[in-house]
Amino acid sequence: MTNPLKTIQSVERAFALLEALGSLGGQARLSELVSYCGLNKTTAHGLLNTLISLGYVQRQDNLYKLGSRLGALAQPVMAQHESVRNRYQALLEYTASQIW
């Protein structure tokens, strides 16, 4: 069965690099990212430079790090999670107290 949604490989690769940075503790060397994602070094370097120019990645010496723009992008999701947590916190605390 084929996927009815057409995807763009460069976008998938850029997100793979972001996810790899997250999985590797928020920072990594180019060689680690290339190995982790299975990308060509030139391709990874080009994608990382694009992500740097957009603020999603930062480079410090030989390390690539997750950029501050990701926090701003994630803010609405975090607010939703906070809302759900606040809504159900009392119920969860009550349930936990009944178990223990």
Buried (B, 14 or more C-beta within 10 A) or exposed (E): EEEEEEEEEEEEBBEBBBEBBEEBEEBBEBEBBBBBBEBEEEBBBBBBEBBBEEEBBBBEEEBBBBBEBBEEEEEEEEEEEEEEEEEEEEEEEEEEEEEE
